[in-house]
Amino acid sequence: KTVIIEDLISTGKSSLQVVDVVRKAELDVIGMVSIFTYGFDAADLACKEASLKTVSLTNYASMIELAIEKGLVGQEDQQTLMNWRVDPANWNPGI
């Protein structure tokens, strides 16, 4: 039984390439653990399609909440930052 350990899950593409290699070596991948994930829908969907359970120690939403709590980011900026996570390729901060 094998668990894949990642530092970061963004789109999930590189992580799933590793999973494919390990599975082709006939190892039983029971899941993937990461330190951080952005929580992109594309990564969640790709992992689901690959029948891969994932667990992350922390995520983008928690990071933003902590930054607000510590006064590093204003509460008024929270929605802007969360909008980036929804579609980073097309994000426009309105500047």
Sine and cosine of phi, psi and omega as CSV:
sin_phi,cos_phi,sin_psi,cos_psi,sin_omega,cos_omega
0.00,0.00,0.64,-0.77,-0.11,-0.99
-0.74,-0.67,0.65,-0.76,0.14,-0.99
-0.89,-0.46,0.79,-0.62,0.05,-1.00
-1.00,0.07,0.72,-0.69,0.01,-1.00
-0.91,-0.40,0.82,-0.57,-0.01,-1.00
-0.85,-0.53,0.49,-0.87,0.13,-0.99
-0.98,0.17,-0.64,0.77,-0.11,-0.99
-0.58,-0.81,0.72,-0.70,0.17,-0.98
-0.93,-0.38,0.89,-0.46,0.08,-1.00
-0.95,-0.32,-1.00,0.06,0.03,-1.00
-0.99,0.11,-0.33,0.94,-0.03,-1.00
1.00,-0.01,-0.16,0.99,-0.09,-1.00
-0.86,0.51,-0.81,0.59,-0.05,-1.00
-0.93,0.37,-0.58,0.81,0.03,-1.00
-0.89,0.46,-0.68,0.74,-0.02,-1.00
-0.95,0.30,-0.44,0.90,0.11,-0.99
-0.90,0.43,-0.65,0.76,0.05,-1.00
-0.89,0.45,-0.71,0.70,0.02,-1.00
-0.85,0.53,-0.69,0.73,0.01,-1.00
-0.88,0.48,-0.69,0.72,0.00,-1.00
-0.88,0.47,-0.70,0.71,-0.03,-1.00
-0.92,0.40,-0.66,0.75,0.03,-1.00
-0.91,0.42,-0.62,0.79,0.04,-1.00
-0.91,0.42,-0.41,0.91,0.08,-1.00
-0.99,0.14,0.12,0.99,0.06,-1.00
0.92,0.39,0.52,0.85,0.13,-0.99
-1.00,-0.10,0.52,-0.85,-0.02,-1.00
-1.00,0.02,0.98,-0.21,0.02,-1.00
-0.99,0.13,0.92,-0.40,-0.04,-1.00
-0.99,-0.10,-0.14,0.99,0.05,-1.00
0.26,-0.97,-0.01,-1.00,0.02,-1.00
-0.70,-0.71,0.69,-0.73,0.05,-1.00
-0.89,-0.45,0.69,-0.72,0.07,-1.00
-0.78,-0.63,0.37,-0.93,0.09,-1.00
-0.97,0.25,-0.67,0.74,-0.10,-0.99
-0.60,-0.80,0.57,-0.82,0.15,-0.99
-0.67,-0.74,0.59,-0.80,0.11,-0.99
-0.97,0.23,-0.34,0.94,-0.01,-1.00
0.97,0.23,0.47,0.88,0.02,-1.00
-0.90,0.43,0.67,-0.74,0.01,-1.00
-0.85,0.53,-0.61,0.80,-0.02,-1.00
-0.88,0.48,-0.65,0.76,0.01,-1.00
-0.93,0.37,-0.69,0.73,0.02,-1.00
-0.87,0.49,-0.69,0.72,0.00,-1.00
-0.91,0.41,-0.70,0.72,-0.01,-1.00
-0.89,0.47,-0.66,0.75,0.02,-1.00
-0.92,0.38,-0.62,0.78,0.03,-1.00
-0.90,0.44,-0.69,0.72,0.01,-1.00
-0.90,0.44,-0.49,0.87,0.01,-1.00
-1.00,0.03,0.11,0.99,-0.04,-1.00
0.80,0.60,0.73,0.68,-0.06,-1.00
-0.89,-0.45,0.89,-0.46,0.07,-1.00
-0.98,0.22,0.71,-0.70,0.01,-1.00
-0.81,-0.58,0.54,-0.84,0.08,-1.00
-0.67,-0.74,0.73,-0.69,0.03,-1.00
-0.85,-0.53,0.59,-0.80,0.01,-1.00
-0.93,0.36,-0.58,0.82,0.05,-1.00
-0.46,-0.89,0.13,-0.99,-0.07,-1.00
-0.54,-0.84,0.10,-0.99,-0.08,-1.00
-0.86,0.50,-0.72,0.70,-0.02,-1.00
-0.87,0.49,-0.67,0.75,0.03,-1.00
-0.91,0.41,-0.62,0.79,0.02,-1.00
-0.89,0.46,-0.68,0.73,0.02,-1.00
-0.91,0.43,-0.69,0.72,0.03,-1.00
-0.86,0.51,-0.68,0.74,0.02,-1.00
-0.92,0.39,-0.64,0.76,0.03,-1.00
-0.89,0.46,-0.62,0.79,0.05,-1.00
-0.92,0.38,-0.73,0.68,0.00,-1.00
-0.85,0.53,-0.61,0.79,-0.03,-1.00
-1.00,0.06,-0.02,1.00,0.03,-1.00
0.98,0.21,0.28,0.96,0.02,-1.00
-0.99,0.13,-0.40,0.91,0.01,-1.00
-0.69,-0.72,0.67,-0.74,0.03,-1.00
-0.97,0.24,0.54,-0.84,0.03,-1.00
-0.81,0.59,-0.58,0.81,-0.03,-1.00
-0.91,0.41,-0.32,0.95,0.00,-1.00
-1.00,-0.01,-0.14,0.99,-0.08,-1.00
-0.85,0.53,-0.73,0.68,-0.04,-1.00
-0.91,0.41,-0.62,0.78,0.04,-1.00
-0.87,0.50,-0.71,0.70,0.00,-1.00
-0.92,0.40,-0.62,0.78,0.03,-1.00
-0.94,0.34,-0.54,0.84,0.07,-1.00
-0.89,0.46,-0.59,0.81,0.06,-1.00
-0.85,0.52,-0.69,0.73,-0.05,-1.00
-0.89,0.45,-0.52,0.85,-0.02,-1.00
-0.93,0.37,-0.63,0.77,-0.05,-1.00
-0.45,-0.90,0.96,0.28,-0.09,-1.00
-0.89,0.46,-0.52,0.86,-0.03,-1.00
-0.92,0.40,-0.49,0.87,-0.05,-1.00
-0.91,-0.41,0.20,0.98,-0.07,-1.00
-0.92,0.40,0.67,-0.74,0.07,-1.00
-0.70,-0.72,0.91,-0.41,-0.05,-1.00
-0.95,0.32,-0.01,1.00,0.01,-1.00
0.99,0.14,0.36,0.93,-0.01,-1.00
-1.00,0.06,0.00,0.00,0.00,0.00
